[in-house]
């Protein structure tokens, strides 16, 4: 087990921005210009695989050229704003995240997988929609402040700390409604969720991952033979674009990286009492329910089905992977 550092290493140039990020687990800043949004939209439509459906990050694609070009160009176009806001960092991955239309595009409540040693560093996503966000097109919901509940090792094979209250968490989430080109910088450990896209158009987002310049990639794996331990792997900076297991076999032991062996882990859990004591209830469930089209509502689709579409083999494995 590990402890959080007494103070996060500063990665934002603005002290005010850094303080807000540390308190809430996220901060919203202007990011892309209209010209940059057009560039990214054109690039996506030129590059993306024609068989995408549901929820689809470019990191899932079997087309390595698509993964690499998306990574390079998203990082290049985003560098203007990253350099404006950030310091002492390294940017290691850019990707498209697409919600096609329909129930399969829903993303369950989750935390992103650990990618750094969080006893020293923080992993941060820059999540930027290329369209205005609404409840109907699958905006981001967050549990404000949940990034510092307690330390966790996170990966698709590791049980979540909130698994006993997976359904109840939804009642404490807040929607983030922002315009195209605005960015949500969020701590990877914050609890978040996004409902399906029920609008008339696909929802395209870019996600850029960065961390402190001195950090190295670390990933974590568990199986039942480990009992109260997890296995730690050191990964290189190309991990996010070269890791072939994102699209499938995400629960399997990593085939890349160097194992550092086992470390103890007590698998912390929260309950409803913890949620009630530490967070405020919201109207998230009603907002999501109201966004479901009438023709679907007449089929008695429940919120749990919206969160956990199960009509496509393997989708639950994907839901617990890196991007939202």
C-alpha positions as CSV (number, residue, x, y, z in Angstrom):
1,X,0.0,0.0,0.0
2,X,1.1,3.6,-0.5
3,X,0.3,7.1,0.7
4,X,-0.4,10.2,-1.3
5,X,2.3,12.8,-1.2
6,X,1.8,15.6,1.3
7,X,1.8,18.0,-1.6
8,X,1.2,17.5,-5.3
9,X,4.1,18.4,-7.6
10,X,3.0,21.6,-9.4
11,X,2.3,21.1,-13.1
12,X,0.1,24.2,-13.7
13,X,1.8,27.6,-14.1
14,X,-1.1,29.3,-12.3
15,X,-1.1,28.8,-8.6
16,X,-4.9,29.3,-8.6
17,X,-5.4,26.7,-11.3
18,X,-3.2,24.2,-9.4
19,X,-5.1,24.8,-6.2
20,X,-8.5,24.3,-7.9
21,X,-7.2,21.1,-9.5
22,X,-5.9,19.7,-6.2
23,X,-9.2,20.5,-4.4
24,X,-11.7,19.3,-6.9
25,X,-9.8,16.7,-9.0
26,X,-10.4,18.7,-12.2
27,X,-10.3,22.1,-13.7
28,X,-11.9,23.6,-16.9
29,X,-9.9,25.8,-19.2
30,X,-10.3,27.1,-22.8
31,X,-8.2,24.9,-25.1
32,X,-8.8,24.6,-28.9
33,X,-9.4,27.6,-31.2
34,X,-12.2,27.2,-33.9
35,X,-9.4,26.6,-36.5
36,X,-7.9,23.8,-34.4
37,X,-11.3,22.2,-33.9
38,X,-11.8,22.2,-37.7
39,X,-8.3,20.6,-38.2
40,X,-9.1,17.8,-35.7
41,X,-12.5,17.1,-37.1
42,X,-11.1,16.8,-40.7
43,X,-8.2,14.6,-39.5
44,X,-10.6,12.3,-37.6
45,X,-12.9,11.8,-40.6
46,X,-9.9,11.1,-42.8
47,X,-8.3,8.6,-40.5
48,X,-10.9,6.7,-38.4
49,X,-11.7,3.1,-39.1
50,X,-15.0,2.6,-40.9
51,X,-16.2,-0.2,-38.6
52,X,-16.2,1.9,-35.3
53,X,-19.3,1.6,-33.2
54,X,-20.4,2.3,-29.7
55,X,-17.7,3.8,-27.5
56,X,-14.4,3.8,-29.4
57,X,-11.1,5.4,-28.4
58,X,-8.4,5.3,-31.1
59,X,-6.2,3.4,-28.6
60,X,-8.6,0.4,-29.2
61,X,-8.0,0.4,-32.9
62,X,-6.1,-2.5,-34.5
63,X,-4.8,0.0,-37.1
64,X,-1.4,1.1,-35.6
65,X,-1.0,3.8,-38.2
66,X,-4.3,5.4,-37.0
67,X,-3.2,5.2,-33.4
68,X,0.2,6.7,-34.1
69,X,-1.0,9.5,-36.4
70,X,-3.8,10.5,-34.0
71,X,-1.3,10.5,-31.1
72,X,1.2,12.7,-32.9
73,X,-1.3,15.2,-34.4
74,X,-3.4,15.6,-31.3
75,X,-0.3,16.3,-29.2
76,X,1.0,18.8,-31.9
77,X,-2.2,20.7,-32.1
78,X,-2.7,20.8,-28.4
79,X,0.8,21.9,-27.6
80,X,-0.1,25.6,-27.9
81,X,-2.5,25.5,-25.0
82,X,-0.5,22.9,-23.0
83,X,2.5,25.2,-23.1
84,X,0.3,28.1,-22.1
85,X,-1.0,26.4,-19.0
86,X,1.5,23.8,-17.9
87,X,5.1,23.4,-16.7
88,X,7.6,20.7,-15.8
89,X,5.5,18.0,-17.6
90,X,5.8,15.4,-20.3
91,X,3.0,14.7,-22.7
92,X,3.0,11.0,-23.7
93,X,-0.3,10.2,-25.5
94,X,-3.0,11.8,-27.6
95,X,-6.2,10.0,-28.8
96,X,-9.6,10.4,-30.2
97,X,-12.5,9.2,-28.0
98,X,-15.7,8.7,-30.0
99,X,-19.3,8.0,-28.9
100,X,-21.3,6.8,-31.8
101,X,-25.1,7.0,-31.5
102,X,-26.9,4.5,-29.3
103,X,-26.9,2.6,-26.0
104,X,-23.6,0.9,-26.7
105,X,-21.7,4.2,-26.4
106,X,-22.4,4.4,-22.6
107,X,-19.4,4.3,-20.2
108,X,-19.9,2.9,-16.7
109,X,-18.9,4.6,-13.5
110,X,-15.1,4.1,-13.2
111,X,-11.7,5.4,-12.4
112,X,-9.0,5.4,-15.0
113,X,-6.2,2.8,-14.7
114,X,-3.1,3.9,-12.7
115,X,-0.3,4.9,-15.0
116,X,2.2,6.4,-12.6
117,X,3.5,5.9,-9.1
118,X,0.8,8.0,-7.3
119,X,2.8,8.1,-4.1
120,X,4.9,10.7,-6.0
121,X,3.1,11.8,-9.2
122,X,-0.3,12.5,-10.7
123,X,-1.6,11.4,-14.1
124,X,-3.8,13.9,-15.8
125,X,-6.1,13.7,-18.8
126,X,-6.9,16.7,-21.0
127,X,-10.4,15.8,-22.2
128,X,-11.7,18.2,-25.0
129,X,-14.9,17.8,-26.9
130,X,-15.1,19.0,-30.5
131,X,-18.8,19.6,-30.1
132,X,-20.8,21.4,-27.5
133,X,-21.6,18.9,-24.7
134,X,-25.1,18.0,-23.5
135,X,-26.7,15.2,-21.4
136,X,-28.1,13.8,-24.7
137,X,-24.7,13.4,-26.4
138,X,-23.0,11.8,-23.5
139,X,-21.3,14.5,-21.5
140,X,-18.8,13.7,-18.6
141,X,-20.1,13.3,-15.0
142,X,-17.6,13.5,-12.1
143,X,-17.7,12.8,-8.4
144,X,-16.1,16.0,-7.3
145,X,-13.2,15.5,-4.9
146,X,-13.1,11.7,-5.2
147,X,-9.5,11.8,-6.5
148,X,-8.2,11.9,-2.9
149,X,-10.6,9.6,-1.0
150,X,-7.7,7.2,-0.4
151,X,-4.9,5.6,-2.5
152,X,-5.8,2.9,-5.0
153,X,-4.1,0.7,-7.5
154,X,-6.3,0.6,-10.6
155,X,-6.5,-1.7,-13.6
156,X,-9.1,-3.8,-15.4
157,X,-8.2,-6.9,-13.3
158,X,-8.4,-5.0,-9.9
159,X,-11.7,-4.6,-8.1
160,X,-12.8,-0.9,-7.7
161,X,-13.0,0.7,-4.3
162,X,-16.6,1.7,-5.1
163,X,-17.8,-1.7,-6.4
164,X,-20.2,-2.2,-3.4
165,X,-22.0,1.1,-4.3
166,X,-21.6,1.0,-8.1
167,X,-25.3,1.9,-8.7
168,X,-25.6,4.4,-5.9
169,X,-22.6,6.5,-7.0
170,X,-24.6,7.8,-9.9
171,X,-26.7,9.8,-7.4
172,X,-23.7,11.9,-6.4
173,X,-22.2,12.8,-9.8
174,X,-22.1,16.2,-11.3
175,X,-22.4,16.8,-15.1
176,X,-19.8,18.9,-16.9
177,X,-21.5,21.0,-19.6
178,X,-18.9,22.8,-21.7
179,X,-18.6,24.2,-25.2
180,X,-16.6,22.7,-28.0
181,X,-12.9,23.4,-27.5
182,X,-13.0,23.8,-23.7
183,X,-10.9,21.3,-21.8
184,X,-11.5,19.3,-18.6
185,X,-8.1,18.6,-17.0
186,X,-8.9,15.8,-14.6
187,X,-6.9,13.6,-12.3
188,X,-7.0,10.0,-13.5
189,X,-8.2,8.7,-10.1
190,X,-11.4,10.8,-10.0
191,X,-14.6,8.7,-10.2
192,X,-16.4,9.6,-13.4
193,X,-19.0,8.4,-15.9
194,X,-20.7,9.2,-19.2
195,X,-24.1,8.1,-20.5
196,X,-24.8,7.0,-24.0
197,X,-25.0,9.4,-27.0
198,X,-28.7,9.8,-27.8
199,X,-28.2,12.8,-30.1
200,X,-28.3,12.8,-33.9
201,X,-24.5,13.1,-34.3
202,X,-21.4,11.3,-33.1
203,X,-19.6,12.9,-30.2
204,X,-15.8,13.3,-30.8
205,X,-13.4,14.1,-28.0
206,X,-9.7,14.3,-27.9
207,X,-7.8,13.1,-24.8
208,X,-4.2,14.0,-24.1
209,X,-2.4,12.4,-21.2
210,X,0.4,14.1,-19.3
211,X,2.3,13.8,-16.0
212,X,5.2,15.3,-14.3
213,X,8.4,15.3,-16.3
214,X,10.2,13.0,-13.8
215,X,7.5,10.3,-13.7
216,X,7.7,6.9,-15.4
217,X,4.8,4.7,-16.5
218,X,3.6,2.1,-14.1
219,X,0.7,-0.3,-14.5
220,X,-0.9,-2.8,-12.1
221,X,-2.3,-6.3,-12.4
222,X,-4.0,-8.7,-10.0
223,X,-5.3,-12.3,-10.1
224,X,-6.8,-14.4,-7.3
225,X,-3.5,-16.2,-6.6
226,X,-2.0,-12.9,-5.5
227,X,-4.4,-12.5,-2.6
228,X,-3.8,-9.1,-1.0
229,X,-1.0,-8.1,-3.4
230,X,-0.8,-6.6,-6.9
231,X,1.9,-6.9,-9.5
232,X,3.7,-3.7,-10.7
233,X,5.0,-3.2,-14.2
234,X,7.3,-0.5,-15.5
235,X,6.3,0.7,-19.0
236,X,8.0,2.9,-21.5
237,X,6.6,6.2,-22.9
238,X,5.1,4.4,-26.0
239,X,2.9,2.2,-23.8
240,X,-0.4,4.0,-24.6
241,X,0.0,3.7,-28.4
242,X,1.7,0.3,-28.5
243,X,-0.3,-1.6,-26.0
244,X,-2.3,-4.1,-28.0
245,X,-4.5,-5.3,-25.1
246,X,-6.7,-2.2,-24.8
247,X,-9.2,-3.4,-27.5
248,X,-9.2,-7.0,-26.2
249,X,-7.8,-9.2,-23.4
250,X,-7.7,-6.1,-21.1
251,X,-8.1,-8.3,-18.0
252,X,-5.0,-10.5,-18.9
253,X,-1.6,-10.0,-17.5
254,X,0.3,-7.3,-19.5
255,X,2.4,-8.7,-22.3
256,X,4.7,-5.7,-22.3
257,X,6.7,-3.9,-19.6
258,X,9.1,-5.1,-16.8
259,X,7.6,-6.7,-13.7
260,X,8.8,-5.2,-10.4
261,X,7.0,-8.0,-8.5
262,X,4.2,-7.9,-6.0
263,X,3.3,-5.1,-3.6
264,X,0.7,-5.3,-0.7
265,X,-2.8,-3.9,-1.3
266,X,-5.8,-4.1,1.0
267,X,-8.5,-3.4,-1.7
268,X,-10.3,-0.6,0.1
269,X,-14.1,-0.3,-0.3
270,X,-16.6,2.4,0.3
271,X,-20.3,2.1,1.2
272,X,-23.4,4.2,1.0
273,X,-22.7,5.7,4.4
274,X,-19.3,6.9,3.2
275,X,-20.9,8.5,0.1
276,X,-23.6,10.3,2.2
277,X,-21.0,11.6,4.6
278,X,-18.5,12.9,2.1
279,X,-20.5,13.9,-1.0
280,X,-23.7,15.8,-1.9
281,X,-26.5,14.1,-3.7
282,X,-27.4,15.4,-7.2
283,X,-30.1,15.0,-9.8
284,X,-27.8,13.1,-12.2
285,X,-30.0,10.0,-12.4
286,X,-33.0,12.1,-13.4
287,X,-31.0,14.1,-15.9
288,X,-29.8,10.9,-17.6
289,X,-33.3,9.4,-17.5
290,X,-34.8,12.5,-19.1
291,X,-32.3,12.3,-22.0
292,X,-33.3,8.8,-23.0
293,X,-35.5,9.1,-26.2
294,X,-39.2,8.2,-25.7
295,X,-39.0,5.3,-28.1
296,X,-36.4,3.7,-25.9
297,X,-38.1,4.6,-22.6
298,X,-41.2,2.7,-23.8
299,X,-39.1,-0.4,-23.8
300,X,-38.6,0.0,-20.0
301,X,-34.8,0.5,-20.3
302,X,-33.5,0.9,-16.8
303,X,-30.6,3.2,-15.8
304,X,-28.5,0.2,-14.9
305,X,-28.8,-1.0,-18.5
306,X,-27.8,2.4,-19.8
307,X,-24.7,2.3,-17.6
308,X,-23.8,-1.3,-18.4
309,X,-24.8,-2.2,-22.0
310,X,-24.3,-6.0,-22.3
311,X,-25.5,-6.7,-25.8
312,X,-22.0,-6.7,-27.2
313,X,-19.4,-9.2,-26.2
314,X,-16.5,-7.8,-24.3
315,X,-17.8,-4.3,-23.8
316,X,-17.6,-4.4,-20.0
317,X,-13.9,-5.1,-20.3
318,X,-13.5,-2.0,-22.5
319,X,-15.5,0.1,-20.0
320,X,-12.8,-0.2,-17.4
321,X,-9.9,0.8,-19.6
322,X,-7.9,4.0,-19.8
323,X,-10.1,6.6,-21.5
324,X,-13.7,7.8,-20.9
